[in-house]
Amino acid sequence: MTSGTGRGRTPWWRRLFGKTPPPPLDATREDLVVVASCFDDVEACSATLERAASEEPTWSADDDCVLRHHLLLPADQVADAISVAAQDGYAEATTGPMAQTPGHLPADVPTGTLLVLQRVQILDALHCSQERSRMAGLAQRRDGVVLGWDALQPAAEPPSGEH
């Protein structure tokens, strides 16, 4: 008899006594808003998230978010980048609000195709930095650049009594 502790399985005692975890965030929800974003190579993820926790709309560190990376790649490299990123749970973003991406291209990239890769996860500074580095490597190996990243969460509901 197995213990039920395999990857992706809930232990029997949690099924019996624990709460059911909430379903994962749906990346296609229409009420998602950008709660954190960084399009500056030198700004640390920790600084961005600290600012996001104190500004409206407020980032909630305990809730899932849709982490998106904005890449600029040669058109012939986009499909390969999507398939490689899919191995880590990323998919091409085709819906949702777009962050304010820089209005200019980096000097070393005269042309390119914008690709936004996304996945749902709990966001913290360490994992954000790791994913940011991973995307930089993905883009660099395909003669592209990373423009930045943003995180989306559902818009907060107004307190009751307000209209």
PyMOL commands that set and color helices and strands:
alter all, ss='L'
color gray80, all
select helices_A, chain A and resi 12-17+45-52+75-86+125-140
alter helices_A, ss='H'
color red, helices_A
select strands_A, chain A and resi 32-38+64-73+91-92+113-122+145-154
alter strands_A, ss='S'
color yellow, strands_A
deselect
rebuild
show_as cartoon
